[in-house]
């Protein structure tokens, strides 16, 4: 069996790769804002955001709310918004109180590596055990934010819950680890 020597590989990459945006090179820019602008542009290219923007430039967002649940301390709206051709992102939108006294500051709460995605963040628990686990780990982040007076947008992330593959879900193959790997792989190769 052959094992990679990751320490040697890292040392070699650091020697051979020009680190254009290293903090050591910040003196090559007029100011921090110039460095940020160039870094963001290059990061967008590396992540594939430029090609996504180009592919999606004429896409109508068409947000739609499909349900409203008035809870004791906040309003929970379920909706979808188109992000690119053929892709809709499911989300929950939470508003403090009865939702009528805005405007509110906004908190965006993309979920962690939970199998059920945004559901736990907004307090939609599958059972008492999931509720206890969420409270213990303070994973009801959207509920905490709305309690603090924020409007909250809690979307699903690709590879999780409603953004996962239906056939894999039906076969019981969607686990947090699989979803995490798919999401990270897709991000890395873009």
C-alpha positions, 0 to 999 in steps of 0.5 A: 500500500502506498500512503501519501506524505501530506506534510511533504506535499504541503511543504512542496505546494507552499514552496512552488505555489505563488500565494498572491493573496497571502497577508504578507503580500498586502503591501502590493495593494493600495489599500485593504479594499483593493486587496478585498476586491481582487481576492473576491473576484479570484475567489468567485472564479475559483468557486465557479460563481462567475459561471453560475452567475452567467448561467443564471443571469436571466433567471427569475427568482419567483419567490413563493410562500406555500404555508404560514404557521403562526406560532406563539412568539413568531410567524413561520413561513415556508417558501421556495425561491428559484436560484438557477434554471431548474433549481428551487431552494426551499426555505423558512422565513421567520418573523418576530411576534405577529410579523407586522411590526417590521422592518427587522434586521435579517439573520441568514441561518444556513444549516449544519450537517443535520439529516433534516436540514433547516427543520431543526433550526426552525424548531420542526422536530421529528420527535422528542429525542430530536427536540432534546438533542437540538436544545442541548446543542443549541441547534435551534438557531433560527428560533434563537435569532427570531426570539432576539428580534431578527427576521430569519431566512433558513434555507436548505443547502444542496444535498440536504433534506429537500435539496437531496436526491429523492431516490436516495432518500426513498432508499434510506441512503441520505445520511448527514455524512453522505450529504456533507461529502456531496455538498463539499465535493460539489463546492470544491469542483466548481 
